[in-house]
Each structure stands twice: as structure tokens, then as C-alpha cells.
Amino acid sequence: MGTRDDLWGASTRATGITEEQWLEFFAPHAQAPHAELAKLAHAKLLELGEQMEGQNLHWWAQGIAIAYEYHTGRRAQAQRCDGTFGASASKTLSGTMDEIADQWADFALSLGEVAGVPIGEEPRRNATEKWRYWRTELANGAPVSVSITAKPPAKDGTPKAVLAVDMRNLNSTEQSEEFKAAWKEILADFAKVYTQSR
């Protein structure tokens, strides 16, 4: 989801509701569990009506609740609802989901390891109407899920898609940051190779 400042900044731009206003809104519910905070945020976003039309309100509500939990110290940076830590990174690319998925699968054969941790199992691929997936697990037991989903095409009609990496079951903020940095570098390398091949 990003850092505390990332989350507040993005939500303010999207909703017009500032960090201070959210903090005041959540104040009477300071001890509420994450699910209730997200539900409250979702109800607040619904009140914005047309301003949030077409937006994924559940996603925004989750991010706002997480930002509040960062603010209050209930959640460490990159800590998830179950207490574990995760890491994520993404890249928007030109091309169809299948083009990107096939190129990624070929590129990933050369990875071998991520942040010094070997890939521990044979990657698996599957697809749905809206998603393409590539999944594996590192030798430290951390699952890795790469998803690819279409975005609105460019103005010239060129298809676009987002390739996103998500890791779970990490042990600390420091480990999360290490893997996030590693995945950002890997995706940047992939983007270069992919762009050159088109």
C-alpha cells in the first residue's frame, strides 16, 4: 500500500479530505479494529458521491485505515492486518496482459534469487478473464505473487497493463524495505528488456 505519507498524500489528492480531517474523523474510534476503521472510511467515501465515481472505494478505505494505524503506532511500516510484513512493487507497461505475462515468465527464468534469497520452488502460471498470475515461493518461505491486469489504453489505442509483485510472510519493516527495493530494481530491469524486445 505504500508509506504513511504516500497513503495520506494519495488519499488527499483523490478525496480532498486531508490527513488532519481523517485523524479527527477517526478520533472517536481510535481503538476500533482495522476492519471497522476501513468500514467507517468506506462510508465516509460514499458521502463524496460523484467525486469518487469509478474509484475502488474499498481499496481507498483500506489504505486510509492503514495510514491511520501507521499514525497511531498500531501498525509498523509495511505491517499487514495479520501482524506479518509484506513488500510490493509495480510497473505500468505498454502491451497486452498476455504479452507481458509471457515476457515476464521468460525473464523470471534468469532471476535465481531475490535480495540474496533463492527462489525455492518452480513458478506456477494461471489466468482469469481479467488477470494473469505468476507465483512462486522463496527459500525463506515467503510467497511471491506477480499479477498482471489491463489498464485503459493509451490515447493512440496502445494497450497498457500493470505488472505488480506482492510478497507476504516477511518478519520486519527492514526486511520489507529490502525486498521492496530489490523488486523495484528487478521490475526496472524487466521494463528495459521488455521495451527493447517490442
GUDREN-457425 format. One line per 5 residues: number of its first residue (from 1); for each residue x, y, z of C-alpha. Coordinates in steps of 0.1 Angstrom, whole numbers. Each point is the difference from the previous one (the first is absolute). Layout:
REM GUDREN-457425
NUM = X Y Z ~ ...
REM end
This chain:
REM GUDREN-457425
1 = 0 0 0 ~ 30 24 5 ~ 13 21 28 ~ -21 21 24 ~ 8 32 -19
6 = -7 -17 -34 ~ -34 -12 12 ~ -11 34 15 ~ 13 19 -30 ~ -18 -23 -25
11 = -32 0 19 ~ 0 38 4 ~ 5 4 -38 ~ -28 -25 -7 ~ -26 10 26
16 = 8 36 10 ~ 0 -11 36 ~ 32 9 18 ~ 20 -21 25 ~ -11 23 28
21 = -36 -5 -9 ~ 3 -38 -1 ~ 18 0 34 ~ -29 21 14 ~ -25 -24 -16
26 = 16 -31 14 ~ 7 15 35 ~ -33 -13 16 ~ 9 -35 -13 ~ 37 -1 9
31 = -2 -35 14 ~ -22 -15 -27 ~ 15 -30 -19 ~ 13 4 -35 ~ -32 -14 -17
36 = -22 25 18 ~ 24 29 -8 ~ -2 -10 -37 ~ -38 -2 1 ~ -2 35 15
41 = 23 14 -26 ~ -20 -17 -27 ~ -32 16 13 ~ 17 34 0 ~ 11 -5 -36
46 = -35 -9 -11 ~ -11 34 12 ~ 23 16 -26 ~ -23 -13 -28 ~ 10 9 -35
51 = 35 11 10 ~ 9 -36 6 ~ -20 -15 -28 ~ 18 -28 -17 ~ 26 -3 28
56 = 5 -32 20 ~ -13 13 33 ~ 8 -32 19 ~ 37 4 -10 ~ 1 36 10
61 = -17 -8 33 ~ 26 -26 8 ~ 28 23 -8 ~ -14 28 22 ~ -6 -24 29
66 = 36 -12 -3 ~ 13 36 -1 ~ -18 7 32 ~ 14 -32 16 ~ 35 12 -10
71 = -7 34 16 ~ -11 -15 33 ~ 28 -25 1 ~ -23 -30 -1 ~ 16 -12 -32
76 = 37 2 -9 ~ 10 10 -35 ~ -9 -28 -25 ~ -18 -20 28 ~ -32 -17 -11
81 = -32 -7 18 ~ 12 -34 12 ~ 31 14 15 ~ 24 -12 -27 ~ 19 23 -24
86 = -2 2 -38 ~ 17 16 -29 ~ -14 12 -33 ~ 10 18 -32 ~ -16 6 -34
91 = 7 12 -35 ~ -24 12 -27 ~ 10 -13 -35 ~ -13 3 -35 ~ -14 -32 -14
96 = -27 -26 7 ~ -2 -21 31 ~ 11 -31 -18 ~ 30 17 -17 ~ 12 13 33
101 = -7 -33 18 ~ 19 -20 -25 ~ 30 23 0 ~ 0 1 38 ~ 0 -38 2
106 = 30 -1 -23 ~ 18 27 18 ~ -6 -15 34 ~ 18 -32 -10 ~ 32 19 4
111 = -8 14 35 ~ 13 -28 22 ~ -3 21 31 ~ -15 32 14 ~ 20 21 25
116 = 23 -29 5 ~ -27 -26 7 ~ -3 -28 -25 ~ -33 -8 -18 ~ -11 -31 18
121 = -26 -16 -23 ~ -10 -3 -36 ~ -21 31 -10 ~ -36 -6 -9 ~ -21 19 -25
126 = -38 4 -3 ~ -24 24 -16 ~ -35 13 5 ~ -20 24 -23 ~ 14 31 17
131 = 33 -13 15 ~ 32 -19 -9 ~ 20 -15 29 ~ 35 -12 6 ~ 6 -15 35
136 = 29 -15 18 ~ 15 -2 35 ~ 35 10 12 ~ 23 -23 19 ~ -9 19 32
141 = -37 -10 -4 ~ -12 34 -12 ~ -26 -3 -27 ~ 3 21 -31 ~ -29 9 -22
146 = 3 20 -33 ~ -32 12 -14 ~ -7 17 -34 ~ -32 19 -7 ~ -10 23 -28
151 = -2 38 3 ~ -18 23 -23 ~ 18 3 -33 ~ 23 29 -10 ~ -16 28 -20
156 = 13 -16 -32 ~ -17 -32 9 ~ 31 -19 11 ~ -10 -25 27 ~ 15 4 35
161 = 2 -22 31 ~ 14 1 35 ~ 24 -27 12 ~ -1 -1 38 ~ 21 -21 24
166 = -12 -8 35 ~ 19 -19 27 ~ -14 -13 33 ~ 13 -15 33 ~ 30 22 5
171 = 12 7 35 ~ 7 37 3 ~ -2 35 -15 ~ 37 -3 -9 ~ -4 -32 -18
176 = -31 14 -18 ~ 20 31 -12 ~ 29 -23 -12 ~ -23 -21 -21 ~ -20 30 -13
181 = 33 16 -12 ~ 10 -33 -16 ~ -33 -4 -18 ~ 1 36 -13 ~ 34 -6 -15
186 = -12 -33 -15 ~ -30 16 -16 ~ 21 29 -13 ~ 23 -26 -16 ~ -30 -19 -14
191 = -15 32 -15 ~ 33 7 -19 ~ 2 -35 -14 ~ -38 0 -8 ~ 1 34 -17
196 = 31 -10 -21 ~ -18 -32 -12 ~ -30 18 -13
REM end
